[in-house]
Amino acid sequence: MINKEDQSLSTREQCKLLDVSRSTLYYREVEPKDYELELMRLIDKQYIETPFYGSRRMTEWLKSEGHQVNRKRVQRLMRQMGIEAIYPKRSTSRPAPGNKIYPYLLKELKINRPGQVFAADITYVPMARGFLYLVAIIDWYSRYVLSWRLSNTLDSDFCVEALEEALQQGTPDIFNTDQGSQFTSDDFTKLLLERNIRISMDGRGRWMDNVFVERLWRSLKYEEVYLKAYEDGHHAMSSIAQWINFYNKKRPHQALGYKTPAAVYTIQLASDSATDTCAPVATDLTPAVQEQNPVLSWELWNKLKQITKLITEPRISTSRCLP
């Protein structure tokens, strides 16, 4: 927008007309130093254990581990990572100006079927050099990961991409998120409102309002992220894709009667759809589906096969991919 070669208007005048600071013209983003990446990794790991630690306690914990850091530095790193202490408090921060905040709708709501509530959240993913942000959308009842995306910026684009994919697989009654600017943006909420999906948003600093996504992050980080040092964004993408496929289709959950999220999500949806369906028995179904649903139409079975292939390899937009 600003042409430094323009002889008719100086750079100062062009900046004044556009209402931007001249310093932004000369700013070049600096990659985090190795020691700061190590501090961010330690903060992230401790935050999973003690999400109620604010910058003061996190600073003292880092000092106890032998790191000479001050609170200001820890505050900056925590802001960069997009995390804050979890405890009831006044709403001192706000989403992007002008974005609407919706009430929390899940309190005392009985969630007893898949497709009733979808939920989304963002977490920080460390790499050997640099870091990424991961957004995931899950079905609340079955814990099934419907879609996910990686980005190295906290804009709304990668969240919108994940939402578009999730909504191709079903339309929930309620969609729950936190109050982050990515989820309150017009691009994100418009997709939900167009489908008459009720929007629910957590109270600030209340991780229990989105507890199942928080549990997903804990499992992902202890079973995958902390065990590996991703070389770059592509390595992170392929490795996380493998883990999510394992989580969805092979990892049994005690709360689900030791079934996998995929089994609960697909079988229950098939059962609900087959209630009003009168059709011949499908003889080539998997034993689990045959046992739960002896009567399914071929059209429904084809839908069911599509659902079981929900996890495709998500893409990191090249404009946001770290080297």
C-alpha positions as CSV (number, residue, x, y, z in Angstrom):
1,M,0.0,0.0,0.0
2,I,2.9,2.3,0.7
3,N,5.2,3.1,-2.3
4,K,8.6,4.1,-1.1
5,E,9.5,5.1,-4.7
6,D,6.7,7.6,-4.9
7,Q,8.3,11.1,-5.4
8,S,5.1,13.0,-5.0
9,L,4.4,11.8,-1.4
10,S,7.0,11.1,1.2
11,T,6.8,8.0,3.3
12,R,5.9,10.1,6.3
13,E,2.9,11.6,4.4
14,Q,1.7,8.2,3.1
15,C,1.8,6.7,6.6
16,K,-0.1,9.7,7.9
17,L,-2.8,9.3,5.2
18,L,-3.1,5.6,6.0
19,D,-3.0,6.2,9.8
20,V,-0.2,3.7,10.3
21,S,3.1,4.0,12.2
22,R,6.2,4.4,10.2
23,S,7.9,1.8,12.5
24,T,5.7,-0.9,11.0
25,L,7.4,-0.4,7.6
26,Y,10.7,-1.4,9.0
27,Y,9.6,-4.2,11.4
28,R,10.9,-7.6,10.6
29,E,9.6,-10.6,12.6
30,V,12.4,-12.2,14.6
31,E,12.3,-15.9,15.1
32,P,12.2,-16.9,18.8
33,K,15.6,-17.8,20.2
34,D,16.3,-21.4,21.2
35,Y,16.2,-20.6,24.9
36,E,12.8,-18.9,24.6
37,L,11.5,-21.9,22.7
38,E,12.7,-24.1,25.6
39,L,11.0,-21.8,28.1
40,M,7.7,-22.0,26.1
41,R,7.9,-25.8,26.0
42,L,8.4,-25.9,29.8
43,I,5.6,-23.4,30.4
44,D,3.2,-25.4,28.1
45,K,4.1,-28.7,29.9
46,Q,3.6,-27.2,33.4
47,Y,0.4,-25.5,32.3
48,I,-1.1,-28.9,31.4
49,E,-0.3,-30.0,34.9
50,T,-1.3,-26.8,36.7
51,P,-3.7,-24.7,34.5
52,F,-4.3,-22.4,37.5
53,Y,-0.8,-21.1,37.4
54,G,-0.7,-17.4,36.4
55,S,2.5,-15.6,35.4
56,R,3.6,-15.1,39.0
57,R,3.5,-18.8,39.9
58,M,4.8,-19.8,36.6
59,T,7.8,-17.5,37.0
60,E,8.5,-18.9,40.5
61,W,8.2,-22.4,39.2
62,L,10.7,-21.7,36.4
63,K,13.1,-20.2,38.9
64,S,12.8,-23.3,41.0
65,E,13.9,-25.3,37.9
66,G,17.0,-23.2,37.6
67,H,15.9,-20.6,35.0
68,Q,16.6,-16.9,35.7
69,V,13.5,-15.3,34.3
70,N,11.4,-12.4,35.4
71,R,7.6,-12.1,35.4
72,K,7.5,-9.7,32.5
73,R,9.2,-12.2,30.2
74,V,6.9,-15.1,31.3
75,Q,3.8,-12.8,30.8
76,R,5.0,-12.1,27.2
77,L,5.6,-15.8,26.4
78,M,2.2,-16.9,27.9
79,R,0.5,-14.2,25.8
80,Q,2.4,-15.4,22.7
81,M,1.3,-18.9,23.4
82,G,-2.3,-17.9,23.9
83,I,-2.7,-19.2,27.5
84,E,-3.7,-17.7,30.8
85,A,-4.4,-19.0,34.3
86,I,-7.8,-20.7,34.8
87,Y,-9.8,-19.3,37.7
88,P,-13.0,-17.3,38.2
89,K,-12.2,-13.6,37.7
90,R,-13.5,-10.4,36.2
91,S,-13.6,-10.2,32.5
92,T,-10.7,-7.8,32.0
93,S,-9.9,-8.8,28.4
94,R,-12.3,-8.7,25.5
95,P,-12.6,-10.4,22.1
96,A,-12.1,-8.3,19.0
97,P,-14.0,-5.1,19.2
98,G,-17.5,-5.4,17.8
99,N,-17.7,-9.2,17.9
100,K,-20.7,-10.5,19.7
101,I,-20.4,-12.8,22.8
102,Y,-22.9,-15.5,23.1
103,P,-24.1,-17.1,26.4
104,Y,-23.0,-20.4,27.7
105,L,-25.7,-23.0,26.9
106,L,-24.3,-26.3,28.2
107,K,-24.9,-25.7,32.0
108,E,-27.2,-28.5,33.3
109,L,-27.8,-29.6,29.7
110,K,-28.1,-33.4,29.3
111,I,-25.9,-34.3,26.4
112,N,-26.9,-37.9,25.5
113,R,-26.3,-38.4,21.8
114,P,-23.7,-37.7,19.1
115,G,-24.3,-34.7,16.9
116,Q,-26.0,-32.8,19.7
117,V,-23.1,-30.6,20.6
118,F,-19.8,-29.8,18.8
119,A,-17.0,-28.0,20.6
120,A,-13.8,-26.3,19.4
121,D,-10.6,-25.0,21.0
122,I,-7.0,-24.0,20.2
123,T,-3.8,-25.1,21.7
124,Y,0.0,-24.4,21.4
125,V,2.2,-27.0,19.7
126,P,6.0,-26.7,20.3
127,M,8.5,-27.8,17.6
128,A,12.3,-28.1,17.5
129,R,12.4,-24.6,16.1
130,G,9.3,-22.5,16.4
131,F,5.8,-23.4,17.3
132,L,2.3,-23.9,15.8
133,Y,-1.3,-23.4,16.9
134,L,-3.7,-26.3,16.6
135,V,-7.5,-26.0,16.4
136,A,-9.7,-29.1,16.8
137,I,-13.5,-29.6,16.6
138,I,-15.0,-32.6,18.4
139,D,-18.3,-34.2,19.0
140,W,-19.0,-33.6,22.7
141,Y,-20.8,-36.9,23.4
142,S,-18.4,-39.3,21.6
143,R,-15.2,-37.3,21.9
144,Y,-14.8,-37.8,18.2
145,V,-12.4,-35.4,16.4
146,L,-14.3,-34.2,13.4
147,S,-11.6,-31.9,12.0
148,W,-8.4,-30.0,12.9
149,R,-6.0,-27.5,11.4
150,L,-2.5,-26.2,12.1
151,S,-1.3,-22.6,11.7
152,N,1.6,-20.5,12.8
153,T,-0.7,-17.4,13.3
154,L,-3.7,-16.9,15.6
155,D,-6.0,-15.6,12.8
156,S,-9.5,-17.0,12.2
157,D,-8.8,-18.5,8.8
158,F,-7.6,-21.9,10.0
159,C,-10.5,-22.1,12.4
160,V,-13.0,-21.4,9.6
161,E,-11.4,-24.1,7.5
162,A,-11.8,-26.6,10.3
163,L,-15.4,-25.6,10.9
164,E,-16.3,-25.9,7.2
165,E,-15.0,-29.5,7.2
166,A,-16.7,-30.4,10.5
167,L,-20.1,-29.1,9.2
168,Q,-19.8,-31.3,6.1
169,Q,-20.1,-34.2,8.5
170,G,-23.1,-33.1,10.5
171,T,-25.1,-30.2,11.9
172,P,-25.2,-30.0,15.7
173,D,-27.9,-28.4,17.8
174,I,-25.2,-26.3,19.7
175,F,-21.6,-25.3,18.9
176,N,-19.5,-24.4,21.9
177,T,-16.2,-22.4,21.9
178,D,-14.4,-20.0,24.2
179,Q,-14.5,-16.2,23.7
180,G,-11.4,-16.0,21.5
181,S,-11.5,-13.5,18.6
182,Q,-11.1,-16.5,16.2
183,F,-14.4,-17.9,17.3
184,T,-16.3,-14.6,17.7
185,S,-15.3,-13.4,14.2
186,D,-18.1,-12.8,11.7
187,D,-16.6,-15.4,9.3
188,F,-16.8,-18.1,11.9
189,T,-20.2,-17.3,13.5
190,K,-21.8,-16.7,10.1
191,L,-21.3,-20.4,9.1
192,L,-23.1,-21.4,12.3
193,L,-25.9,-18.9,12.1
194,E,-26.6,-19.8,8.5
195,R,-27.4,-23.3,9.6
196,N,-29.5,-22.3,12.6
197,I,-26.9,-23.7,15.0
198,R,-27.1,-22.2,18.5
199,I,-23.8,-20.7,19.6
200,S,-22.5,-21.3,23.1
201,M,-19.4,-19.6,24.6
202,D,-17.5,-20.4,27.8
203,G,-17.1,-18.0,30.6
204,R,-13.6,-16.5,30.5
205,G,-11.1,-18.5,32.5
206,R,-13.4,-21.5,32.9
207,W,-11.7,-24.6,31.4
208,M,-14.5,-26.9,32.8
209,D,-16.9,-25.3,30.3
210,N,-15.0,-27.0,27.5
211,V,-13.6,-29.9,29.5
212,F,-13.6,-32.6,26.9
213,V,-11.5,-30.6,24.4
214,E,-9.1,-29.8,27.3
215,R,-8.8,-33.6,28.0
216,L,-8.0,-34.1,24.3
217,W,-5.2,-31.6,24.5
218,R,-3.8,-33.4,27.6
219,S,-3.8,-36.8,25.8
220,L,-2.4,-35.4,22.6
221,K,0.5,-33.7,24.4
222,Y,1.5,-36.5,26.7
223,E,1.1,-39.3,24.1
224,E,2.4,-37.4,21.1
225,V,3.7,-33.9,21.2
226,Y,6.0,-34.1,24.2
227,L,7.5,-37.3,22.9
228,K,8.7,-35.8,19.7
229,A,10.6,-32.7,18.5
230,Y,8.9,-31.8,15.2
231,E,11.4,-30.7,12.6
232,D,8.9,-28.4,10.8
233,G,5.2,-27.9,10.2
234,H,5.0,-30.8,7.7
235,H,6.5,-33.2,10.2
236,A,4.0,-31.9,12.9
237,M,1.1,-32.3,10.5
238,S,1.8,-35.9,9.5
239,S,2.6,-37.0,13.0
240,I,-0.4,-35.4,14.6
241,A,-2.6,-36.8,11.8
242,Q,-1.5,-40.3,12.7
243,W,-2.2,-39.8,16.4
244,I,-5.7,-38.4,15.8
245,N,-6.5,-41.3,13.5
246,F,-5.3,-43.6,16.4
247,Y,-7.3,-41.6,18.9
248,N,-10.5,-41.8,16.9
249,K,-10.3,-45.3,15.7
250,K,-8.1,-47.4,17.9
251,R,-7.8,-45.8,21.4
252,P,-10.5,-47.1,23.7
253,H,-12.1,-44.7,26.2
254,Q,-13.1,-45.9,29.7
255,A,-16.0,-43.3,29.7
256,L,-17.3,-44.8,26.5
257,G,-17.4,-48.4,27.8
258,Y,-13.9,-49.0,26.3
259,K,-15.2,-48.3,22.8
260,T,-13.4,-45.9,20.4
261,P,-14.8,-42.4,19.6
262,A,-15.3,-43.5,16.0
263,A,-17.3,-46.6,17.0
264,V,-19.6,-44.5,19.4
265,Y,-20.0,-41.7,16.9
266,T,-20.8,-43.8,13.8
267,I,-22.8,-46.6,15.4
268,Q,-25.0,-44.3,17.4
269,L,-25.7,-42.1,14.4
270,A,-26.5,-45.2,12.3
271,S,-28.8,-46.5,15.0
272,D,-30.6,-43.2,15.2
273,S,-31.0,-43.0,11.5
274,A,-32.1,-46.6,11.2
275,T,-34.9,-46.2,13.7
276,D,-37.3,-45.1,11.0
277,T,-35.7,-47.1,8.2
278,C,-37.2,-50.3,6.8
279,A,-34.6,-52.0,4.6
280,P,-33.0,-55.4,3.8
281,V,-30.1,-56.6,6.0
282,A,-26.7,-55.5,4.9
283,T,-24.6,-58.6,5.0
284,D,-21.1,-57.0,4.5
285,L,-21.2,-54.7,7.6
286,T,-18.5,-54.9,10.2
287,P,-19.4,-57.2,13.1
288,A,-19.7,-54.3,15.5
289,V,-22.1,-52.5,13.3
290,Q,-24.1,-55.7,12.5
291,E,-24.4,-56.4,16.2
292,Q,-25.7,-52.9,17.0
293,N,-27.7,-52.3,13.9
294,P,-29.0,-55.5,12.1
295,V,-31.1,-53.5,9.7
296,L,-29.6,-50.7,7.6
297,S,-30.4,-49.4,4.1
298,W,-27.6,-49.5,1.5
299,E,-27.9,-45.7,1.2
300,L,-27.4,-45.4,5.0
301,W,-24.5,-47.8,4.9
302,N,-22.8,-45.7,2.2
303,K,-23.2,-42.7,4.4
304,L,-21.8,-44.6,7.3
305,K,-18.7,-45.6,5.3
306,Q,-18.1,-41.9,4.5
307,I,-18.4,-41.0,8.2
308,T,-15.7,-43.5,9.1
309,K,-13.3,-41.7,6.7
310,L,-13.8,-38.4,8.3
311,I,-10.1,-37.9,9.3
312,T,-8.3,-36.9,6.1
313,E,-4.9,-35.3,6.3
314,P,-5.5,-31.6,7.0
315,R,-3.4,-29.0,5.2
316,I,-1.3,-26.2,6.6
317,S,-1.8,-23.2,4.3
318,T,1.5,-22.5,2.6
319,S,1.2,-18.8,3.6
320,R,1.3,-19.9,7.3
321,C,3.7,-22.9,7.1
322,L,6.8,-22.7,9.1
323,P,10.0,-23.8,7.3
